[in-house]
Amino acid sequence: MFKVYYKMPLCYLSLHSDGKFLTRVDFCDNKRSEKNCSLLDLAKYELDLYFTHKLRKFSIPVLI
């Protein structure tokens, strides 16, 4: 299981992955230890694009 944090203006998002899919996204107050993978790097990159109004549709695979 992989987990990284994405800094938002008022909090963090914790992004979780099994290495193939984005499996969970949570709001949290502070950052803890991370274990990264390339899918989560892509998720953070796409969130950057989304919040700067340069992306409208995400390409990362999500496990529902």
CORJO-V263143 format. One record per run of one state. SS is the DSSP state (alpha for helix, beta for strand, coil for the rest). FROM is the first residue (numbers start at 1). TO is the last residue. Records with the same first field share a line. If there is no record, write none. Layout:
SS = FROM-TO  FROM-TO
//
This chain:
coil = 1-1  8-11  18-21  29-34  36-37  52-61  63-64
beta = 2-7  12-17  22-28  35-35  62-62
alpha = 38-51
//
